[in-house]
Amino acid sequence: MGQNYEKLLIQFADAINELQKYGGLPSLKEANEIWKDIWYIEVHNSTALEGNTLVLSQVEKLLKTNKISGRKDIKDFMEVRGYADASKWVYEHALKPTDYFQQDALLTLKELRIIHELSMTPVWNVSPHKDATEFETPGNFRQHDIVKFDRGMKPVSFVDIHSHISTWIEDVNQILKELKEKKITLKDIPLRLAKIHNQFERIHPFLDGNGRIGRLVINLILVKLSLPPMIIIKKRRNQYIDSLDLADRKNYSVLAEVIVRGILDNIYRFIIPHNSNNESIVPLLSLASKTISYEALKKAAIRGRIKATYQNSKWYSTKSNIKEYLDSRKK
């Protein structure tokens, strides 16, 4: 593994430690708005990775009002609606366990089926898969083989799906067991998740929606581990696709890097800013906004225009300091 990945792992560990200092992962009750923000962004980006054409404003309007806006195919809206339903269930279920929660498991077969059923039912109702039989509806595994993908990956035969998925779920739950036994640490999680994600995509258990379901499962695992969910933004799509291709050849570090960046984005963009008050000293990265970028803040800090400190190769400041700087710029 390269030095960049090792540095990223250090950033990941530091960010998790900082997150704990600022209260850890917020509950839905404590921070409904922050979870909504994460929800909107995740739904938009994860569906966009699969080619959905809705822009963020259309996604937000659909999820806030359940109304369609703009001239788009109804299929695009139903893809977003379904993914949003599944994502909402994942967050609520992981943070406040329901009847399907198993105390010693990060994932069960029932949870996997529910996620697929919630995600795919709305779009299936308006545009079912053209090759589907009556036994391949949302929540059910495929009943026939599919052709090799463009990059050469051939999913397992449908007759082997149940045995492969059973083994895969055991691998998922082994993560929790090894964490409890202290055989692995949080720094090992990204690489393990990369392997889990790749294994799922290689099995390709469902006729459609495997990419979306795979990412939702990763977020279920992360939140059950009290870690922030990941959002793979659409501008990283090419890197994400390439990383899956590399993982097919047993090189998992690039996919692990994509996952880490997706988690870090959430920590610094949403969670730390929400958990801190105006005088809390937080990483400068978490104080960036639509008004001012991190790069602009960093330059201002280096020039001494913002009251900031530099520790452990990272700039820190407060919300009130940023407001003071922004006010001074207006003057």
SVG drawing of the C-alpha trace seen along z (x, -y; Angstrom):
<svg xmlns="http://www.w3.org/2000/svg" viewBox="-46 -49 51 73">
<polyline fill="none" stroke="black" stroke-width="0.4" points="0.0,0.0 1.2,-3.5 2.2,-6.3 -0.9,-8.3 -3.2,-5.6 -1.2,-5.3 -1.5,-9.1 -5.2,-9.0 -5.6,-6.3 -3.9,-8.6 -6.3,-11.3 -9.2,-8.9 -8.1,-7.9 -7.6,-11.5 -11.0,-12.5 -12.7,-9.7 -10.9,-10.8 -11.9,-14.4 -15.5,-13.3 -15.5,-11.6 -14.3,-14.9 -17.2,-16.7 -19.9,-14.3 -19.6,-11.4 -22.2,-10.4 -25.4,-12.3 -28.7,-10.5 -31.7,-11.2 -33.6,-12.8 -30.6,-15.1 -29.8,-16.1 -32.7,-15.6 -31.5,-18.4 -27.9,-17.1 -29.2,-13.7 -31.6,-15.3 -28.6,-17.1 -26.6,-13.9 -29.7,-12.1 -30.2,-14.6 -26.6,-14.6 -26.2,-10.8 -29.4,-10.1 -28.4,-12.5 -24.9,-11.3 -25.4,-7.6 -28.2,-7.5 -26.2,-9.9 -23.3,-7.3 -25.7,-4.9 -26.7,-7.5 -29.7,-9.2 -30.1,-12.7 -31.9,-14.6 -30.1,-17.6 -29.8,-18.2 -32.6,-20.7 -35.0,-18.3 -33.9,-15.5 -34.5,-17.9 -37.9,-19.0 -39.0,-15.4 -37.9,-14.3 -39.3,-17.3 -42.7,-17.5 -43.0,-14.2 -43.6,-16.4 -41.9,-16.0 -40.3,-19.1 -38.8,-19.5 -39.0,-17.5 -37.4,-14.2 -38.3,-10.6 -40.6,-9.3 -38.1,-6.4 -35.5,-8.8 -37.8,-10.2 -38.8,-6.7 -35.1,-5.6 -34.5,-8.5 -37.6,-7.9 -36.7,-4.3 -33.1,-4.9 -34.2,-7.6 -36.7,-5.2 -34.0,-2.6 -31.4,-5.1 -33.8,-6.5 -34.5,-3.0 -30.8,-2.2 -30.1,-5.3 -33.1,-4.9 -32.6,-1.1 -28.8,-1.4 -29.2,-4.2 -32.4,-2.9 -32.7,0.9 -35.9,2.4 -37.3,5.9 -34.8,7.0 -31.8,6.0 -29.5,8.8 -27.3,7.7 -24.2,9.6 -24.5,8.9 -23.6,6.0 -25.9,7.5 -28.5,10.2 -30.1,11.7 -33.4,10.1 -31.9,6.6 -30.3,7.1 -33.6,8.1 -35.4,5.2 -32.9,2.7 -33.3,4.0 -37.1,4.2 -37.3,0.6 -34.9,-0.7 -36.2,1.0 -40.0,1.2 -40.9,-2.4 -39.0,-2.2 -40.1,1.4 -43.7,0.3 -43.2,-2.1 -40.4,-0.3 -39.7,3.3 -36.6,5.0 -37.3,6.3 -35.7,9.7 -37.3,10.3 -39.5,13.3 -42.2,13.2 -39.6,14.6 -37.1,11.8 -39.1,8.9 -37.5,6.4 -36.1,8.3 -35.6,11.5 -32.3,12.8 -32.0,13.3 -33.0,16.6 -30.8,16.7 -27.2,16.0 -26.1,12.6 -23.4,11.9 -19.9,10.9 -19.5,7.1 -17.5,4.8 -14.4,4.9 -14.4,8.6 -16.1,9.4 -18.4,12.4 -21.0,12.6 -21.5,15.9 -24.1,18.3 -27.6,17.8 -27.6,21.3 -24.6,20.4 -26.0,17.0 -27.4,18.3 -24.2,20.0 -22.0,17.1 -24.3,14.6 -24.3,16.7 -20.5,16.7 -20.4,13.0 -22.7,12.1 -20.4,14.2 -17.4,12.1 -19.3,8.9 -20.1,10.0 -16.6,11.2 -15.6,7.5 -17.6,6.9 -16.3,10.0 -12.7,9.1 -13.2,5.5 -14.6,6.8 -11.7,9.2 -9.3,6.3 -7.8,8.3 -8.4,5.3 -8.7,1.5 -10.7,-1.2 -7.8,-1.8 -8.4,1.6 -12.1,0.9 -11.7,-0.9 -9.8,2.0 -12.2,4.6 -15.2,2.6 -13.5,2.4 -13.2,6.2 -16.8,6.6 -18.1,4.1 -16.2,5.8 -17.3,9.3 -20.9,8.2 -20.6,6.7 -18.9,9.9 -21.8,12.0 -24.3,9.5 -27.2,11.3 -30.0,9.1 -31.1,8.6 -30.8,4.8 -29.7,2.2 -26.6,4.0 -24.4,0.9 -26.9,-1.1 -27.6,1.8 -23.9,2.4 -23.3,-1.3 -26.3,-1.2 -25.0,1.9 -21.7,0.2 -23.5,-2.7 -25.6,-0.3 -22.3,1.3 -20.6,-2.1 -23.5,-3.5 -23.9,-0.3 -20.2,-0.8 -21.0,-4.4 -19.1,-5.7 -20.4,-8.3 -21.9,-7.0 -20.0,-7.5 -21.0,-9.6 -19.2,-8.9 -19.7,-12.1 -20.5,-11.8 -17.3,-13.7 -15.4,-10.7 -17.4,-8.2 -14.5,-7.4 -12.1,-6.7 -14.8,-4.6 -15.4,-2.5 -11.7,-2.1 -11.2,-1.1 -13.9,1.6 -12.0,2.9 -8.7,3.0 -10.5,4.7 -11.5,7.5 -7.8,8.1 -7.3,8.2 -6.0,4.6 -8.4,3.1 -6.5,0.0 -7.9,-2.4 -11.5,-1.4 -10.6,-1.7 -9.3,-5.2 -12.6,-6.1 -14.5,-4.9 -12.3,-6.8 -12.8,-10.1 -16.5,-9.5 -16.5,-9.2 -14.2,-12.2 -16.4,-14.4 -19.4,-13.7 -17.3,-14.2 -16.0,-17.6 -18.9,-18.9 -21.8,-18.0 -21.1,-16.3 -18.3,-18.3 -19.8,-21.7 -23.2,-20.6 -21.8,-19.2 -19.6,-22.3 -20.7,-25.7 -19.4,-29.1 -16.4,-29.0 -15.4,-25.4 -11.9,-25.0 -12.4,-22.7 -10.5,-21.8 -10.6,-24.6 -11.7,-22.0 -15.0,-21.7 -15.6,-25.5 -15.7,-25.7 -19.1,-26.4 -20.9,-27.6 -19.8,-31.1 -16.1,-30.3 -14.0,-27.3 -11.4,-25.5 -8.6,-26.6 -9.7,-30.3 -9.8,-29.8 -6.4,-28.1 -4.9,-31.0 -6.4,-33.5 -5.1,-31.6 -1.6,-31.4 -1.7,-35.2 -2.9,-35.8 -6.3,-37.2 -8.1,-34.6 -7.4,-33.8 -6.3,-30.2 -3.7,-27.8 -1.6,-25.2 -1.2,-21.9 -0.3,-18.4 -0.2,-19.5 -3.7,-20.9 -5.3,-24.4 -7.9,-25.0 -10.3,-27.9 -13.8,-28.7 -17.1,-29.6 -17.0,-33.0 -13.5,-33.7 -14.7,-32.8 -17.7,-35.1 -15.4,-37.9 -13.2,-37.4 -16.2,-37.3 -17.7,-40.4 -14.3,-42.2 -14.2,-41.3 -17.7,-42.9 -16.4,-46.1"/>
</svg>
